[in-house]
Amino acid sequence: MPFAIPFPPLSPEIFAIEIGGVTLALRWYALAYILGLVLGWRIVTGLVKRPALWGARPAPMSPPQVEALLTWVILGVVLGGRLGFVLFYQPDYYLRHPAEILMVWQGGMAFHGGLVGVVLAVAIFCWREGVPHLQAADALAVATPPGLLLGRMSNFINAELWGRPTDAPWGVIFPGVSAQNCGQPAGELCARHPSQLYEAGLEGLLLGLVLWWLVRRGALARTGTVFGTFLAGYGAARFVVELVRQPDAQFVSAGNPVGHALHFGGWGLTMGQILSLPMIALGLWLIARARRTAP
């Protein structure tokens, strides 16, 4: 391993204080969720304040409605993300330990589950408030990439969700027994793909810039274009990064070292890829539909 990048001296905790024998800590991951939600709220509020962006249709919500929607989105993210992790990745474990399902502070959130949770929460809110569903989805799609960027950067700081072993010069030597268990010769360090940063760049930065460019080009006037682009873009980015992301341990076995959740012979798909394919298909369908129905 001639080239590798040592993991920087980062702590998952920003600070910790002890009050009455109880330690309270603010972690980067929690801060990422908070900032992502606040930034998303401000972005959507800014969009609905600019009626010219929506073409012949009025903006789907008023600023007070956006603020009310934030509570629903928070519930959708937390409950959907947690239940998605439980159902998609470790159902057997949580069937044996149901009391741990709601212990979100122990870790374990799934983006695809969070997306489903947000979609359901937003659908209920829109039905109650008489808000056009697809226009609201377009606005929320623009607001999501900053949270993804912050979340993936927090995954890197936490030294979690790292990639597969690599001899590329940008490989990172992540700390921990699991990260260093690569089957390498004794005494040699293991470098891995910083897949968290790949996802931050693709799902957060690049996708966010593409969506903002579409908004500047009038895409919000073609209902469904922005949401469809988000779904297809995220799904494609996640599908590609899964090629170098460390597989989920529960799917790895002697006959399936790559960790495919669905495999036949020497090929297959990871759980992340399986969950991304419907996103890509739905996103492309929404884009095509918007092009056919555009005024």
Backbone hydrogen bonds in HBPLUS format (Angstrom, degrees):
<---DONOR---> <-ACCEPTOR-->    atom                        ^
c    i                          cat <-CA-CA->   ^        H-A-AA   ^      H-
h    n   atom  resd res      DA  || num        DHA   H-A  angle D-A-AA Bond
n    s   type  num  typ     dist DA aas  dist angle  dist       angle   num
A0005-ILE N   A0171-GLY O   2.76 MM 166  6.00 165.8  1.78 162.1 167.1     1
A0173-ILE N   A0005-ILE O   2.90 MM 168  6.09 158.9  1.95 150.1 152.8     2
A0010-LEU N   A0008-PRO O   2.78 MM   2  5.67 125.9  2.08 116.0  99.2     3
A0028-TRP N   A0012-PRO O   2.93 MM  16  5.82 159.4  1.97 158.2 164.2     4
A0014-ILE N   A0026-LEU O   2.72 MM  12  5.63 161.1  1.75 158.6 165.1     5
A0026-LEU N   A0015-PHE O   3.03 MM  11  5.76 160.3  2.07 161.7 167.2     6
A0017-ILE N   A0024-LEU O   2.76 MM   7  5.31 161.7  1.80 156.5 160.3     7
A0024-LEU N   A0017-ILE O   2.67 MM   7  5.31 166.8  1.68 174.1 173.1     8
A0019-ILE N   A0022-VAL O   2.75 MM   3  5.19 162.5  1.78 154.6 152.0     9
A0022-VAL N   A0019-ILE O   3.00 MM   3  5.19 160.5  2.04 110.1 116.1    10
A0031-LEU N   A0027-ARG O   3.01 MM   4  6.33 162.2  2.04 154.8 160.3    11
A0032-ALA N   A0028-TRP O   2.83 MM   4  6.06 148.6  1.93 147.5 156.2    12
A0033-TYR N   A0029-TYR O   3.16 MM   4  6.49 155.0  2.22 145.8 151.1    13
A0034-ILE N   A0030-ALA O   3.03 MM   4  6.34 163.1  2.06 151.6 156.0    14
A0035-LEU N   A0031-LEU O   2.83 MM   4  6.00 177.3  1.83 159.3 160.0    15
A0036-GLY N   A0032-ALA O   2.82 MM   4  5.78 156.5  1.88 144.2 152.0    16
A0037-LEU N   A0033-TYR O   3.01 MM   4  6.16 158.2  2.06 148.1 152.8    17
A0038-VAL N   A0034-ILE O   2.99 MM   4  6.22 161.1  2.02 151.5 157.2    18
A0039-LEU N   A0035-LEU O   2.80 MM   4  5.91 168.7  1.81 154.6 158.1    19
A0040-GLY N   A0036-GLY O   2.93 MM   4  5.99 155.6  1.99 139.2 146.8    20
A0041-TRP N   A0037-LEU O   2.94 MM   4  6.11 156.5  2.00 144.6 150.6    21
A0042-ARG N   A0038-VAL O   3.01 MM   4  6.31 160.1  2.05 150.7 155.5    22
A0043-ILE N   A0039-LEU O   2.87 MM   4  6.08 155.2  1.93 151.7 158.9    23
A0044-VAL N   A0040-GLY O   2.99 MM   4  6.18 171.5  2.00 155.4 157.0    24
A0045-THR N   A0041-TRP O   2.99 MM   4  6.12 159.8  2.03 146.3 152.6    25
A0046-GLY N   A0042-ARG O   2.94 MM   4  6.11 154.1  2.01 142.4 149.3    26
A0047-LEU N   A0043-ILE O   2.98 MM   4  6.30 149.4  2.08 147.9 156.5    27
A0048-VAL N   A0044-VAL O   3.03 MM   4  6.32 163.6  2.06 158.2 160.6    28
A0049-LYS N   A0045-THR O   3.22 MM   4  6.32 129.4  2.49 138.5 150.7    29
A0050-ARG N   A0047-LEU O   3.09 MM   3  5.46 162.7  2.12 111.4 116.0    30
A0053-LEU N   A0050-ARG O   3.08 MM   3  5.91 158.4  2.13 125.2 130.1    31
A0054-TRP N   A0051-PRO O   3.10 MM   3  5.62 153.6  2.17 115.3 122.2    32
A0065-GLN N   A0062-SER O   2.97 MM   3  5.21 120.5  2.34 105.4 120.7    33
A0066-VAL N   A0062-SER O   3.05 MM   4  6.43 149.7  2.14 153.1 162.6    34
A0067-GLU N   A0063-PRO O   3.11 MM   4  6.42 155.7  2.17 150.4 156.1    35
A0068-ALA N   A0064-PRO O   3.04 MM   4  6.36 152.6  2.12 144.2 151.5    36
A0069-LEU N   A0065-GLN O   2.82 MM   4  6.05 149.4  1.92 146.5 155.6    37
A0070-LEU N   A0066-VAL O   3.14 MM   4  6.40 135.7  2.34 142.6 152.8    38
A0072-TRP N   A0069-LEU O   3.02 MM   3  5.22 114.7  2.46 102.4 117.8    39
A0073-VAL N   A0069-LEU O   2.95 MM   4  6.27 157.1  2.00 156.7 164.1    40
A0074-ILE N   A0070-LEU O   2.97 MM   4  6.22 158.8  2.02 152.9 157.8    41
A0075-LEU N   A0071-THR O   3.16 MM   4  6.44 163.8  2.18 149.3 152.8    42
A0076-GLY N   A0072-TRP O   2.93 MM   4  6.18 158.6  1.98 148.5 155.0    43
A0077-VAL N   A0073-VAL O   2.83 MM   4  6.04 160.0  1.87 155.9 160.5    44
A0078-VAL N   A0074-ILE O   3.04 MM   4  6.19 178.2  2.04 157.8 158.1    45
A0079-LEU N   A0075-LEU O   2.95 MM   4  5.83 158.1  2.00 149.2 154.6    46
A0080-GLY N   A0076-GLY O   2.90 MM   4  5.32 142.7  2.04 127.2 139.2    47
A0081-GLY N   A0077-VAL O   2.85 MM   4  5.50 150.3  1.93 131.8 141.6    48
A0082-ARG N   A0078-VAL O   3.06 MM   4  6.06 157.9  2.11 141.1 147.2    49
A0083-LEU N   A0079-LEU O   2.95 MM   4  6.02 169.8  1.96 150.2 153.6    50
A0084-GLY N   A0080-GLY O   2.81 MM   4  5.73 148.0  1.91 142.0 151.5    51
A0085-PHE N   A0081-GLY O   3.17 MM   4  6.28 152.4  2.25 135.9 142.2    52
A0110-ALA N   A0081-GLY O   2.89 MM  29  4.73 155.5  1.95 117.3 124.6    53
A0086-VAL N   A0082-ARG O   3.01 MM   4  6.32 159.4  2.05 150.3 156.2    54
A0087-LEU N   A0083-LEU O   2.89 MM   4  6.02 166.3  1.91 150.9 154.0    55
A0088-PHE N   A0084-GLY O   2.82 MM   4  5.64 161.8  1.85 147.0 153.1    56
A0089-TYR N   A0085-PHE O   3.06 MM   4  5.38 153.3  2.13 130.7 138.6    57
A0090-GLN N   A0085-PHE O   3.36 MM   5  6.80 145.2  2.49 153.1 161.3    58
A0094-TYR N   A0090-GLN O   3.26 MM   4  6.50 170.3  2.27 156.9 159.0    59
A0095-LEU N   A0091-PRO O   2.94 MM   4  6.05 136.9  2.13 144.9 156.1    60
A0096-ARG N   A0092-ASP O   3.27 MM   4  6.54 142.3  2.42 140.1 148.7    61
A0096-ARG N   A0093-TYR O   3.08 MM   3  5.31 128.7  2.35  98.7 111.9    62
A0097-HIS N   A0093-TYR O   2.94 MM   4  6.23 129.4  2.21 136.0 151.2    63
A0100-GLU N   A0097-HIS O   3.04 MM   3  5.81 163.5  2.06 124.8 129.7    64
A0101-ILE N   A0098-PRO O   3.19 MM   3  5.49 167.9  2.20 112.7 116.4    65
A0103-MET N   A0100-GLU O   3.10 MM   3  5.11 161.3  2.14 106.6 112.2    66
A0104-VAL N   A0102-LEU O   2.92 MM   2  5.56 134.5  2.13 104.2  91.1    67
A0106-GLN N   A0103-MET O   3.09 MM   3  5.83 165.5  2.11 119.0 123.6    68
A0107-GLY N   A0104-VAL O   3.01 MM   3  5.45 164.3  2.03 115.7 119.4    69
A0114-GLY N   A0110-ALA O   2.93 MM   4  6.22 156.8  1.98 151.3 158.5    70
A0115-LEU N   A0111-PHE O   2.77 MM   4  6.08 151.6  1.85 156.4 165.0    71
A0116-VAL N   A0112-HIS O   3.09 MM   4  6.35 161.0  2.13 144.6 148.7    72
A0117-GLY N   A0113-GLY O   2.89 MM   4  6.14 159.2  1.94 148.8 155.2    73
A0118-VAL N   A0114-GLY O   2.88 MM   4  6.11 155.0  1.94 147.8 154.0    74
A0119-VAL N   A0115-LEU O   2.89 MM   4  6.12 164.6  1.92 153.8 158.2    75
A0120-LEU N   A0116-VAL O   3.00 MM   4  6.22 164.1  2.03 152.7 156.3    76
A0121-ALA N   A0117-GLY O   2.95 MM   4  6.10 160.8  1.98 145.2 151.2    77
A0122-VAL N   A0118-VAL O   2.76 MM   4  5.88 166.8  1.78 157.7 161.1    78
A0123-ALA N   A0119-VAL O   2.89 MM   4  5.97 153.4  1.96 142.8 150.8    79
A0124-ILE N   A0120-LEU O   3.02 MM   4  6.27 158.9  2.07 149.7 154.0    80
A0125-PHE N   A0121-ALA O   3.01 MM   4  6.25 162.8  2.04 147.5 152.6    81
A0126-CYS N   A0122-VAL O   2.79 MM   4  5.96 169.2  1.80 155.9 158.8    82
A0127-TRP N   A0123-ALA O   3.00 MM   4  6.13 155.6  2.06 143.7 150.4    83
A0128-ARG N   A0124-ILE O   2.99 MM   4  6.21 158.5  2.04 149.5 155.1    84
A0129-GLU N   A0125-PHE O   2.88 MM   4  6.06 153.4  1.95 153.4 161.3    85
A0130-GLY N   A0126-CYS O   2.76 MM   4  5.48 120.2  2.12 141.7 152.7    86
A0131-VAL N   A0126-CYS O   2.94 MM   5  4.49 146.9  2.06 126.8 133.5    87
A0136-ALA N   A0132-PRO O   3.09 MM   4  6.26 159.1  2.14 152.7 158.8    88
A0137-ALA N   A0133-HIS O   2.95 MM   4  6.26 151.1  2.03 147.1 155.8    89
A0138-ASP N   A0134-LEU O   2.96 MM   4  6.23 148.4  2.06 142.2 150.2    90
A0139-ALA N   A0135-GLN O   3.13 MM   4  6.47 159.6  2.18 149.1 153.2    91
A0140-LEU N   A0136-ALA O   2.99 MM   4  6.25 163.5  2.02 152.7 157.1    92
A0141-ALA N   A0137-ALA O   2.90 MM   4  6.00 145.8  2.02 144.2 153.5    93
A0142-VAL N   A0138-ASP O   3.34 MM   4  6.68 152.1  2.42 146.8 151.7    94
A0143-ALA N   A0140-LEU O   3.08 MM   3  5.00 122.1  2.43  92.2 107.3    95
A0144-THR N   A0141-ALA O   3.35 MM   3  5.35 155.6  2.41 100.7 107.5    96
A0147-GLY N   A0144-THR O   3.00 MM   3  5.58 124.9  2.32 120.5 133.2    97
A0148-LEU N   A0144-THR O   3.22 MM   4  6.54 153.6  2.29 148.6 156.3    98
A0149-LEU N   A0145-PRO O   2.86 MM   4  6.08 162.3  1.89 160.3 164.1    99
A0150-LEU N   A0146-PRO O   3.04 MM   4  6.29 165.5  2.06 149.4 152.5   100
A0151-GLY N   A0147-GLY O   2.85 MM   4  5.95 158.3  1.90 146.1 153.0   101
A0152-ARG N   A0148-LEU O   2.96 MM   4  6.08 166.8  1.98 154.9 156.9   102
A0153-MET N   A0149-LEU O   3.11 MM   4  6.27 153.9  2.18 144.8 152.3   103
A0154-SER N   A0150-LEU O   2.97 MM   4  6.19 146.1  2.09 142.9 152.3   104
A0155-ASN N   A0151-GLY O   2.96 MM   4  6.32 143.7  2.09 142.0 152.4   105
A0156-PHE N   A0152-ARG O   3.11 MM   4  6.44 148.3  2.21 141.8 149.2   106
A0157-ILE N   A0153-MET O   3.00 MM   4  6.36 159.4  2.05 146.7 151.9   107
A0158-ASN N   A0154-SER O   2.86 MM   4  6.07 151.3  1.94 147.7 155.7   108
A0160-GLU N   A0155-ASN O   3.10 MM   5  5.48 170.0  2.11 158.2 160.5   109
A0159-ALA N   A0156-PHE O   2.86 MM   3  4.93 152.9  1.94 104.3 113.2   110
A0246-GLN N   A0162-TRP O   3.18 MM  84  6.12 157.8  2.23 126.7 132.2   111
A0163-GLY N   A0193-HIS O   2.82 MM  30  4.42 142.4  1.96 168.4 159.5   112
A0164-ARG N   A0244-VAL O   2.71 MM  80  5.50 158.8  1.76 150.1 151.1   113
A0193-HIS N   A0164-ARG O   2.97 MM  29  5.73 157.5  2.02 151.4 154.6   114
A0166-THR N   A0191-ALA O   2.95 MM  25  5.87 156.4  2.01 139.3 141.4   115
A0171-GLY N   A0168-ALA O   2.98 MM   3  5.43 162.6  2.01 122.9 124.0   116
A0172-VAL N   A0192-ARG O   2.84 MM  20  5.26 165.9  1.86 150.2 147.3   117
A0192-ARG N   A0172-VAL O   2.84 MM  20  5.26 163.3  1.87 134.1 137.0   118
A0180-GLN N   A0176-GLY O   3.10 MM   4  6.23 143.8  2.23 143.5 153.5   119
A0181-ASN N   A0178-SER O   3.23 MM   3  5.18 162.2  2.26 102.0 107.0   120
A0188-GLU N   A0185-PRO O   3.10 MM   3  5.70 159.1  2.14 140.2 141.5   121
A0195-SER N   A0193-HIS O   2.85 MM   2  5.33 135.2  2.05 103.5  90.1   122
A0197-LEU N   A0194-PRO O   2.91 MM   3  5.60 130.4  2.17 117.3 128.4   123
A0198-TYR N   A0194-PRO O   3.24 MM   4  6.67 149.5  2.34 143.9 152.8   124
A0199-GLU N   A0195-SER O   2.98 MM   4  6.20 161.4  2.02 147.8 151.7   125
A0200-ALA N   A0196-GLN O   2.90 MM   4  6.16 149.9  1.99 140.0 149.2   126
A0201-GLY N   A0197-LEU O   2.95 MM   4  6.07 158.2  2.00 144.9 149.7   127
A0202-LEU N   A0198-TYR O   2.94 MM   4  6.17 157.4  1.99 149.7 156.1   128
A0203-GLU N   A0199-GLU O   2.75 MM   4  5.36 141.9  1.90 139.1 150.6   129
A0204-GLY N   A0200-ALA O   3.12 MM   4  4.95 133.0  2.36 110.7 123.6   130
A0205-LEU N   A0200-ALA O   3.02 MM   5  6.52 157.3  2.07 155.8 161.9   131
A0206-LEU N   A0201-GLY O   2.80 MM   5  5.96 173.2  1.80 156.8 159.2   132
A0207-LEU N   A0202-LEU O   3.06 MM   5  6.07 147.9  2.17 146.2 155.1   133
A0208-GLY N   A0204-GLY O   3.10 MM   4  5.70 142.9  2.24 126.1 137.0   134
A0209-LEU N   A0205-LEU O   2.97 MM   4  6.21 154.3  2.04 151.2 157.7   135
A0210-VAL N   A0206-LEU O   2.98 MM   4  6.27 158.5  2.02 153.4 159.5   136
A0211-LEU N   A0207-LEU O   2.96 MM   4  6.17 164.8  1.98 152.4 156.0   137
A0212-TRP N   A0208-GLY O   2.98 MM   4  6.15 158.3  2.02 145.4 151.8   138
A0213-TRP N   A0209-LEU O   2.90 MM   4  6.05 152.6  1.98 145.1 152.6   139
A0214-LEU N   A0210-VAL O   2.95 MM   4  6.25 154.5  2.02 148.3 155.0   140
A0215-VAL N   A0211-LEU O   2.95 MM   4  6.26 154.4  2.02 147.7 154.6   141
A0216-ARG N   A0212-TRP O   2.97 MM   4  6.25 158.2  2.02 146.6 152.2   142
A0217-ARG N   A0213-TRP O   3.02 MM   4  6.26 130.3  2.28 137.4 151.1   143
A0217-ARG N   A0214-LEU O   3.02 MM   3  4.92 129.2  2.29  91.9 106.4   144
A0219-ALA N   A0214-LEU O   2.90 MM   5  5.26 161.7  1.93 144.8 143.5   145
A0218-GLY N   A0215-VAL O   3.02 MM   3  5.20 162.0  2.05 111.4 113.9   146
A0221-ALA N   A0218-GLY O   3.16 MM   3  5.80 155.9  2.22 115.6 122.4   147
A0222-ARG N   A0219-ALA O   2.94 MM   3  5.29 155.6  2.00 110.2 118.1   148
A0225-THR N   A0222-ARG O   3.07 MM   3  5.95 164.9  2.09 151.6 154.9   149
A0228-GLY N   A0224-GLY O   2.89 MM   4  5.76 156.0  1.95 141.3 149.2   150
A0229-THR N   A0225-THR O   2.92 MM   4  6.07 153.1  1.99 144.2 151.6   151
A0230-PHE N   A0226-VAL O   2.94 MM   4  6.19 153.5  2.02 146.5 153.8   152
A0231-LEU N   A0227-PHE O   2.97 MM   4  6.27 166.3  1.99 155.0 157.4   153
A0232-ALA N   A0228-GLY O   2.97 MM   4  6.13 175.5  1.97 154.4 155.9   154
A0233-GLY N   A0229-THR O   2.76 MM   4  5.66 156.3  1.81 143.3 151.4   155
A0234-TYR N   A0230-PHE O   2.83 MM   4  5.86 170.3  1.84 153.5 156.5   156
A0235-GLY N   A0231-LEU O   2.95 MM   4  5.95 165.0  1.97 147.8 152.8   157
A0236-ALA N   A0232-ALA O   2.95 MM   4  6.01 159.7  1.99 144.7 150.1   158
A0237-ALA N   A0233-GLY O   2.99 MM   4  6.11 163.3  2.01 147.8 152.7   159
A0238-ARG N   A0234-TYR O   2.87 MM   4  6.02 169.5  1.88 161.3 163.8   160
A0239-PHE N   A0235-GLY O   2.93 MM   4  5.99 155.2  2.00 143.3 150.8   161
A0240-VAL N   A0236-ALA O   3.07 MM   4  6.27 157.9  2.12 148.0 152.6   162
A0241-VAL N   A0237-ALA O   3.03 MM   4  6.23 169.5  2.04 153.4 156.4   163
A0242-GLU N   A0238-ARG O   3.00 MM   4  6.06 146.6  2.11 145.8 153.9   164
A0243-LEU N   A0240-VAL O   3.01 MM   3  5.62 155.8  2.07 114.1 121.4   165
A0244-VAL N   A0241-VAL O   2.96 MM   3  5.67 156.9  2.02 120.3 126.2   166
A0245-ARG N   A0241-VAL O   3.03 MM   4  6.10 118.2  2.42 141.3 156.9   167
A0251-PHE N   A0248-ASP O   2.98 MM   3  5.75 160.6  2.02 123.7 129.7   168
A0252-VAL N   A0249-ALA O   3.16 MM   3  5.28 157.5  2.21 106.4 113.2   169
A0253-SER N   A0256-ASN O   3.29 MM   3  4.83 159.1  2.33 103.1 108.7   170
A0256-ASN N   A0253-SER O   3.01 MM   3  4.83 149.9  2.10  98.1 107.7   171
A0259-GLY N   A0256-ASN O   3.11 MM   3  5.62 152.3  2.19 113.3 121.3   172
A0261-ALA N   A0269-LEU O   2.83 MM   8  6.07 132.6  2.06 136.0 147.8   173
A0262-LEU N   A0269-LEU O   3.13 MM   7  5.31 159.2  2.18 156.3 158.5   174
A0269-LEU N   A0262-LEU O   2.77 MM   7  5.31 153.2  1.84 153.1 162.3   175
A0264-PHE N   A0267-TRP O   2.91 MM   3  5.73 157.1  1.96 157.2 164.5   176
A0267-TRP N   A0264-PHE O   3.28 MM   3  5.73 172.9  2.29 129.0 129.9   177
A0274-ILE N   A0270-THR O   2.94 MM   4  6.26 159.7  1.98 154.2 159.9   178
A0275-LEU N   A0271-MET O   3.00 MM   4  6.21 162.3  2.03 153.8 157.6   179
A0276-SER N   A0272-GLY O   3.10 MM   4  6.14 129.2  2.37 131.4 144.4   180
A0276-SER N   A0273-GLN O   3.14 MM   3  4.96 130.2  2.40  91.3 105.0   181
A0277-LEU N   A0273-GLN O   3.12 MM   4  6.30 142.1  2.27 150.7 157.3   182
A0279-MET N   A0276-SER O   3.08 MM   3  5.14 118.2  2.48  98.5 114.2   183
A0280-ILE N   A0276-SER O   3.02 MM   4  6.36 157.0  2.07 157.1 163.2   184
A0281-ALA N   A0277-LEU O   3.03 MM   4  6.29 168.9  2.04 158.2 160.5   185
A0282-LEU N   A0278-PRO O   2.90 MM   4  5.98 169.2  1.91 150.2 153.4   186
A0283-GLY N   A0279-MET O   2.86 MM   4  5.90 159.0  1.90 147.1 153.8   187
A0284-LEU N   A0280-ILE O   2.97 MM   4  6.17 164.4  2.00 154.1 157.3   188
A0285-TRP N   A0281-ALA O   3.03 MM   4  6.23 154.4  2.10 145.6 153.1   189
A0286-LEU N   A0282-LEU O   2.93 MM   4  6.18 156.9  1.98 151.0 156.8   190
A0287-ILE N   A0283-GLY O   3.03 MM   4  6.29 157.1  2.08 149.4 155.5   191
A0288-ALA N   A0284-LEU O   2.99 MM   4  6.18 166.2  2.01 149.3 152.9   192
A0289-ARG N   A0285-TRP O   2.84 MM   4  6.00 157.9  1.89 148.0 154.9   193
A0290-ALA N   A0286-LEU O   2.88 MM   4  6.05 155.5  1.94 145.7 152.0   194
A0291-ARG N   A0287-ILE O   3.05 MM   4  6.32 149.7  2.14 146.9 154.9   195
A0292-ARG N   A0288-ALA O   3.09 MM   4  6.38 147.4  2.20 145.5 153.9   196
A0293-THR N   A0289-ARG O   3.03 MM   4  6.23 149.2  2.12 148.6 156.8   197
A0294-ALA N   A0290-ALA O   2.95 MM   4  5.63 111.1  2.44 138.7 150.3   198
